[in-house]
Structure formats: C-alpha cells, structure tokens
C-alpha cells in the first residue's frame, strides 16, 4: 500500500483495520518499564519514606493505557476474525476484557499504597502496604501470564486457520501461549519463584508473537487473498 493511496483515502477497509490493530498492539508495549517504576512503591517501608510518588503514578498510567489498548485490539479484530469462527473470536474479546480488568485491579492496589504514603498513615499501616504489594504480584500473574497465554493461543489459532498473516507468525502465538501458561503453573505450584529468570523465558514466545504481529499488521496488513476468502 503506497503512501499516496493512504493519504488519498483509498486504503481498503481491511487495511485500515489491520493498521489500527497493529498500532494498538505496539501501544501495549509502553508498559514494559512499569515493573521497574513500581519497585520503590512495593518496597517494605515505602509508606514511611518521603520519596516521590511520580514513578508509581506513571507506571499506573502506562498500565491503564495498555488495559484499554488490550481490549481495543480484540474489538478491532473481531469483525474479521468472527468470519473464521465467531465463538472463538468472541472468546478472544472476553479474555482480553478479563485480562485488562485484572491489570486495572493491580493498578488499584499500587495506587492505594501511594495514597497511604501521601496520607502519612505511619507504621501501623505497614502490614496493609505489604499485603497490597503481594496482591499486586498475584494479580500480575493472572493479568500478565495466565490471561495473555489464553489470548494468544486463541488469536494464534484464528490467524492460523484464516491465513490472514503468515503461518510462521501465527504459529509462534499457538506455541507461545501454552508456554506462558506453563510458566504460570510453575509459579502457582511453587516449583519456581515468580522472579526466577527461567520464568522470563516462558514469556518469550508471547513477546515475539505480539511484537511481530503488531509490526506485521502495521506495515504489511492482512493477506488480501485470505480476506477475500473470508468474505465468501
């Protein structure tokens, strides 16, 4: 698709949809710094200190952005994916909503710690602060490990069947989703710690799939023949 066609308004509807979805997928990566930005707020005596809350607030804002972008990706893709399998496409929307809702709950935990810090509640509230930090970690497992694994497995399968993108790319989603779920189960059963470096490896497939998909949809778009086949 040439720049001339895009600027002149002759972009096909399916290309506009893929471009929107691609940009939204790329937007979900803005939250990568969140864990580092949250680290101070999650430390044991944070509410007793005099440090700035700006890092935690910024991280919360970034996670709100990706929660909204996450739902939007599924909503934007739904009209074309439902032509392949409406039930699975609806399932993708539902899992994205649950994932995003879980992210927002986690943000609420951290911002409550920030509120305790701002209010200067004192040492009596240290157990509350510690509990909120632990709850965030548990919610993070649900929102960033379990639900993304389910989402990418569904999306990878739908893209594989429809051939809207190269099968090598959709295959990464089909393989990466279950791998992330394995990492989640290992943590939940206590086999490994949540911050074990090996856990990060189980997220590699999902990372590559979502980044690759975002780039492909932004710069290449859906396969035109696959779109035409779905329209029949």
C-alpha positions in Angstrom: 0.0 0.0 0.0 1.6 3.2 -1.1 1.7 6.4 0.9 -0.2 8.1 -1.9 -3.1 5.7 -1.6 -3.1 6.0 2.2 -3.2 9.8 2.1 -5.8 10.0 -0.6 -8.2 7.9 1.4 -8.2 4.8 -0.9 -7.0 2.5 1.8 -9.1 -0.7 1.8 -11.3 -1.3 4.9 -9.4 -4.4 5.9 -6.1 -2.4 5.6 -7.4 0.3 7.9 -8.5 -2.4 10.4 -5.1 -4.2 10.3 -3.3 -0.9 10.7 -5.4 0.1 13.7 -4.9 -3.3 15.3 -1.1 -3.2 14.6 -0.7 0.2 16.2 -2.8 -0.9 19.2 -0.6 -4.0 19.7 2.5 -1.9 19.5 1.0 0.5 22.1 0.6 -2.3 24.6 4.4 -2.4 24.9 4.5 1.0 26.6 4.1 -0.7 29.9 7.4 -2.5 29.8 9.0 -0.1 32.3 6.1 -0.5 34.8 7.7 -3.1 37.0 10.8 -1.0 37.4 8.8 2.1 38.1 6.7 0.2 40.7 9.7 -1.2 42.5 10.0 1.6 45.0 6.3 1.6 45.9 6.5 -2.1 46.6 9.4 -1.9 49.0 8.7 -2.7 52.6 8.8 0.8 54.2 7.7 2.9 51.3 4.8 4.5 53.1 7.1 5.7 55.8 9.5 7.5 53.5 9.5 10.9 51.9 10.2 9.9 48.3 8.2 10.9 45.3 5.1 9.0 44.1 5.6 10.1 40.5 7.2 6.8 39.3 4.4 4.7 40.7 1.7 7.0 39.3 3.4 7.0 35.8 3.5 3.2 35.9 -0.1 3.1 36.8 -1.0 5.4 33.9 1.0 3.2 31.5 -0.9 0.1 32.7 -4.2 1.8 32.3 -3.2 2.6 28.7 -2.3 -1.0 27.9 -5.5 -2.2 29.5 -7.6 0.0 27.2 -5.4 -0.9 24.2 -5.7 -4.6 25.0 -9.5 -4.6 24.8 -9.3 -2.4 21.7 -7.1 -4.9 19.9 -9.7 -7.7 20.3 -12.6 -5.4 19.4 -10.9 -4.1 16.3 -10.1 -7.6 15.1 -13.5 -9.2 16.0 -15.4 -8.2 12.8 -12.9 -10.1 10.6 -12.0 -12.9 12.9 -15.7 -13.8 13.5 -15.9 -14.8 9.8 -13.4 -17.6 10.6 -15.0 -18.6 13.9 -17.4 -16.3 15.7 -17.4 -18.3 19.0 -13.6 -18.2 19.3 -13.5 -14.5 18.2 -16.0 -13.7 20.9 -13.9 -15.7 23.3 -10.9 -13.6 22.4 -12.8 -10.4 23.2 -13.9 -11.9 26.6 -10.4 -13.0 27.6 -9.0 -9.6 26.7 -11.6 -7.9 28.8 -10.7 -10.2 31.8 -7.0 -9.5 31.2 -7.5 -5.8 31.1 -9.8 -5.8 34.2 -7.1 -7.7 36.1 -4.5 -5.2 35.1 -6.7 -2.4 36.4 -7.2 -4.1 39.7 -3.5 -4.4 40.1 -3.1 -0.7 39.4 -5.6 -0.1 42.1 -3.5 -2.0 44.6 -0.4 0.1 43.9 -2.2 3.4 43.8 -3.7 2.5 47.2 -0.1 2.2 48.5 0.6 5.6 47.0 -2.5 7.0 48.8 -1.2 5.6 52.2 2.1 7.2 51.5 0.6 10.6 50.7 -1.6 10.5 53.8 1.3 9.7 56.0 -0.5 7.0 57.8 2.5 5.7 59.8 3.9 2.3 60.7 0.6 0.9 61.8 -0.3 0.5 58.1 2.8 -1.3 57.1 1.0 -4.7 57.1 -1.6 -3.2 54.8 1.1 -1.9 52.4 2.9 -5.2 52.3 -0.4 -7.1 51.7 -1.3 -4.7 48.8 2.2 -5.3 47.2 1.7 -9.1 47.5 -1.8 -8.8 46.0 -0.3 -6.9 43.1 2.2 -9.6 42.4 -0.5 -12.2 42.4 -2.8 -10.2 40.2 0.2 -9.6 37.9 0.4 -13.4 37.4 -3.2 -13.5 36.3 -3.1 -10.4 34.1 0.3 -10.8 32.6 0.8 -14.6 32.5 -2.4 -16.6 32.5 -4.8 -14.4 30.5 -2.2 -13.4 27.8 -1.4 -17.1 27.3 -5.1 -17.8 26.7 -5.5 -14.7 24.5 -2.5 -15.5 22.2 -3.5 -19.2 21.9 -7.0 -18.2 20.7 -5.6 -15.4 18.4 -2.8 -17.6 17.0 -5.3 -20.4 16.1 -7.7 -18.0 14.5 -4.9 -16.4 12.4 -3.6 -19.8 11.5 -6.9 -21.0 10.2 -7.7 -17.8 8.4 -4.2 -17.3 6.9 -4.6 -13.5 7.5 -0.9 -13.4 8.4 1.9 -15.8 7.6 1.5 -19.1 9.4 5.0 -18.9 10.8 3.9 -15.8 12.8 0.6 -17.3 13.9 2.4 -20.5 14.9 4.5 -18.5 17.3 1.3 -17.5 19.1 0.0 -21.1 19.2 3.2 -22.2 20.7 3.9 -19.2 22.9 0.5 -19.1 24.6 0.8 -22.6 26.2 4.4 -21.9 27.1 3.4 -18.9 29.1 0.7 -20.9 30.8 3.3 -23.5 31.8 5.3 -20.7 33.4 2.2 -19.5 35.3 1.5 -23.1 36.6 5.1 -23.5 37.7 4.9 -20.3 39.8 1.4 -21.2 41.2 2.5 -24.6 42.3 5.7 -23.3 43.9 8.0 -25.1 41.5 9.8 -21.8 40.8 9.7 -18.3 42.2 7.9 -15.5 40.5 11.1 -13.6 39.8 13.1 -16.7 38.7 15.0 -15.8 35.4 13.7 -19.0 33.9 10.1 -17.7 34.1 11.0 -14.9 31.7 11.9 -17.5 29.1 8.3 -18.8 29.1 7.1 -15.3 28.1 9.5 -15.1 25.2 7.1 -16.7 22.6 4.2 -14.3 23.6 6.6 -11.3 23.4 7.8 -12.3 19.9 4.3 -13.0 18.7 2.7 -9.8 19.9 5.6 -7.6 18.8 5.8 -9.4 15.4 2.0 -9.2 14.9 2.0 -5.5 15.8 4.7 -4.8 13.3 3.2 -7.0 10.6 -0.2 -5.6 10.8 1.1 -2.0 10.9 3.4 -2.3 7.9 2.0 -5.2 5.9 -1.6 -5.8 6.9 -3.8 -8.8 6.3 -3.3 -11.1 3.3 -5.7 -9.8 0.7 -6.5 -13.3 -0.6 -7.3 -14.5 2.9 -9.6 -11.5 3.4 -11.4 -12.3 0.1 -11.8 -16.0 1.1 -13.4 -15.0 4.4 -15.8 -12.7 2.6 -17.2 -15.6 0.5 
